[in-house]
């Protein structure tokens, strides 16, 4: 595999994931598994007015999945549901459609650009963002059902 795939920044990110640990009473939770490699990510979020106010993660993933999780968790608090969804969509487009790297608060996803050349690694790299989008959607649905939105 390419040296760029596991650059020093990717390895630094993978080794330093903030907000590890699940929340006691999240508004939304998602557990995602990559069937190909066995990576697992669980993400919790609390929302207020459509923005993440607290988050937690339990990552059991490869270095690429952990690097992605690190970028997510460094920037998730304060992010809107739309920002998280847009980052996931831009990240997916970067990997699968040769799109540009995401910008804004999740700009460091550019360090995972080399993953695009390794299609079997796409799922594990996207796992944290897929889980975050699902957790946010569940939180919004819960709040809507409770009449909080």
One Martini backbone bead per residue (centre of mass of N, CA, C, O) as a GRO file, in nm:
protein
  149
    1UNK     BB    1   0.101   0.033   0.013
    2UNK     BB    2   0.078   0.348   0.043
    3UNK     BB    3   0.225   0.590   0.226
    4UNK     BB    4  -0.016   0.796   0.216
    5UNK     BB    5  -0.230   0.626   0.362
    6UNK     BB    6  -0.005   0.631   0.622
    7UNK     BB    7   0.044   0.893   0.730
    8UNK     BB    8   0.140   1.075   0.991
    9UNK     BB    9  -0.137   1.215   1.027
   10UNK     BB   10  -0.314   0.965   1.031
   11UNK     BB   11  -0.173   0.836   1.278
   12UNK     BB   12  -0.224   1.067   1.474
   13UNK     BB   13  -0.531   1.061   1.461
   14UNK     BB   14  -0.569   0.757   1.540
   15UNK     BB   15  -0.420   0.810   1.835
   16UNK     BB   16  -0.638   1.080   1.871
   17UNK     BB   17  -0.942   1.043   2.022
   18UNK     BB   18  -1.198   1.218   2.101
   19UNK     BB   19  -1.469   1.141   2.303
   20UNK     BB   20  -1.435   0.880   2.449
   21UNK     BB   21  -1.737   0.758   2.500
   22UNK     BB   22  -2.042   0.718   2.617
   23UNK     BB   23  -2.348   0.835   2.675
   24UNK     BB   24  -2.604   0.824   2.901
   25UNK     BB   25  -2.823   1.040   2.731
   26UNK     BB   26  -2.890   1.020   2.431
   27UNK     BB   27  -3.061   1.123   2.145
   28UNK     BB   28  -2.842   0.958   1.969
   29UNK     BB   29  -2.771   0.630   1.814
   30UNK     BB   30  -2.491   0.448   1.653
   31UNK     BB   31  -2.421   0.130   1.489
   32UNK     BB   32  -2.132   0.032   1.304
   33UNK     BB   33  -2.037  -0.210   1.040
   34UNK     BB   34  -1.773  -0.372   0.879
   35UNK     BB   35  -1.777  -0.660   0.697
   36UNK     BB   36  -1.490  -0.667   0.574
   37UNK     BB   37  -1.310  -0.582   0.859
   38UNK     BB   38  -1.481  -0.529   1.148
   39UNK     BB   39  -1.543  -0.259   1.199
   40UNK     BB   40  -1.639  -0.037   1.480
   41UNK     BB   41  -1.905   0.210   1.546
   42UNK     BB   42  -2.004   0.435   1.810
   43UNK     BB   43  -2.256   0.698   1.824
   44UNK     BB   44  -2.317   0.993   2.014
   45UNK     BB   45  -2.591   1.238   2.065
   46UNK     BB   46  -2.659   1.583   2.131
   47UNK     BB   47  -2.934   1.812   2.088
   48UNK     BB   48  -2.969   2.171   1.995
   49UNK     BB   49  -3.110   2.328   1.753
   50UNK     BB   50  -2.945   2.120   1.546
   51UNK     BB   51  -2.705   2.091   1.750
   52UNK     BB   52  -2.419   1.978   1.878
   53UNK     BB   53  -2.345   1.936   2.241
   54UNK     BB   54  -2.281   1.620   2.236
   55UNK     BB   55  -2.029   1.347   2.239
   56UNK     BB   56  -1.964   0.998   2.147
   57UNK     BB   57  -1.718   0.716   2.131
   58UNK     BB   58  -1.672   0.373   1.991
   59UNK     BB   59  -1.373   0.251   1.869
   60UNK     BB   60  -1.321  -0.040   1.631
   61UNK     BB   61  -1.056   0.025   1.427
   62UNK     BB   62  -0.879   0.114   1.193
   63UNK     BB   63  -0.673   0.366   1.112
   64UNK     BB   64  -0.873   0.500   0.914
   65UNK     BB   65  -1.122   0.497   1.100
   66UNK     BB   66  -0.983   0.655   1.332
   67UNK     BB   67  -0.914   0.910   1.178
   68UNK     BB   68  -1.203   0.982   1.106
   69UNK     BB   69  -1.308   0.988   1.399
   70UNK     BB   70  -1.123   1.217   1.491
   71UNK     BB   71  -1.230   1.435   1.303
   72UNK     BB   72  -1.516   1.425   1.397
   73UNK     BB   73  -1.467   1.471   1.716
   74UNK     BB   74  -1.316   1.754   1.685
   75UNK     BB   75  -1.604   1.884   1.524
   76UNK     BB   76  -1.903   1.814   1.627
   77UNK     BB   77  -1.919   2.027   1.826
   78UNK     BB   78  -2.150   2.265   1.683
   79UNK     BB   79  -2.268   2.104   1.472
   80UNK     BB   80  -2.474   2.051   1.226
   81UNK     BB   81  -2.661   1.834   1.062
   82UNK     BB   82  -2.585   1.948   0.781
   83UNK     BB   83  -2.275   1.940   0.814
   84UNK     BB   84  -2.246   1.635   0.856
   85UNK     BB   85  -2.380   1.546   0.596
   86UNK     BB   86  -2.197   1.708   0.401
   87UNK     BB   87  -1.933   1.574   0.486
   88UNK     BB   88  -2.009   1.286   0.414
   89UNK     BB   89  -2.075   1.341   0.115
   90UNK     BB   90  -1.795   1.460   0.039
   91UNK     BB   91  -1.628   1.217   0.126
   92UNK     BB   92  -1.760   1.014  -0.061
   93UNK     BB   93  -1.696   1.170  -0.324
   94UNK     BB   94  -1.392   1.164  -0.291
   95UNK     BB   95  -1.368   0.848  -0.298
   96UNK     BB   96  -1.588   0.762  -0.545
   97UNK     BB   97  -1.572   1.055  -0.750
   98UNK     BB   98  -1.323   1.254  -0.733
   99UNK     BB   99  -1.365   1.461  -0.535
  100UNK     BB  100  -1.334   1.699  -0.329
  101UNK     BB  101  -1.241   1.803  -0.047
  102UNK     BB  102  -1.344   1.888   0.232
  103UNK     BB  103  -1.471   2.158   0.407
  104UNK     BB  104  -1.430   2.324   0.679
  105UNK     BB  105  -1.440   2.163   0.981
  106UNK     BB  106  -1.362   1.884   0.787
  107UNK     BB  107  -1.083   1.927   0.623
  108UNK     BB  108  -0.900   1.677   0.725
  109UNK     BB  109  -1.005   1.463   0.515
  110UNK     BB  110  -0.770   1.504   0.309
  111UNK     BB  111  -0.580   1.283   0.447
  112UNK     BB  112  -0.784   1.051   0.299
  113UNK     BB  113  -0.752   1.059  -0.018
  114UNK     BB  114  -0.588   0.786  -0.074
  115UNK     BB  115  -0.835   0.588  -0.035
  116UNK     BB  116  -0.962   0.596  -0.323
  117UNK     BB  117  -0.752   0.357  -0.428
  118UNK     BB  118  -0.920   0.174  -0.188
  119UNK     BB  119  -1.220   0.047  -0.194
  120UNK     BB  120  -1.218  -0.150   0.063
  121UNK     BB  121  -1.173   0.122   0.260
  122UNK     BB  122  -1.423   0.308   0.250
  123UNK     BB  123  -1.609   0.202   0.475
  124UNK     BB  124  -1.416   0.252   0.717
  125UNK     BB  125  -1.378   0.560   0.667
  126UNK     BB  126  -1.709   0.620   0.679
  127UNK     BB  127  -1.829   0.509   0.947
  128UNK     BB  128  -1.844   0.757   1.141
  129UNK     BB  129  -2.021   0.937   0.954
  130UNK     BB  130  -2.256   0.742   0.925
  131UNK     BB  131  -2.316   0.729   1.230
  132UNK     BB  132  -2.363   1.032   1.278
  133UNK     BB  133  -2.600   1.070   1.089
  134UNK     BB  134  -2.783   0.861   1.226
  135UNK     BB  135  -2.782   0.983   1.511
  136UNK     BB  136  -2.905   1.254   1.427
  137UNK     BB  137  -3.165   1.142   1.303
  138UNK     BB  138  -3.263   1.011   1.567
  139UNK     BB  139  -3.270   1.269   1.734
  140UNK     BB  140  -3.472   1.425   1.559
  141UNK     BB  141  -3.701   1.216   1.579
  142UNK     BB  142  -3.729   1.223   1.887
  143UNK     BB  143  -3.789   1.528   1.910
  144UNK     BB  144  -4.034   1.531   1.725
  145UNK     BB  145  -4.207   1.323   1.887
  146UNK     BB  146  -4.180   1.521   2.154
  147UNK     BB  147  -4.207   1.831   2.048
  148UNK     BB  148  -3.907   1.986   2.026
  149UNK     BB  149  -3.937   2.097   1.707
   0.00000   0.00000   0.00000
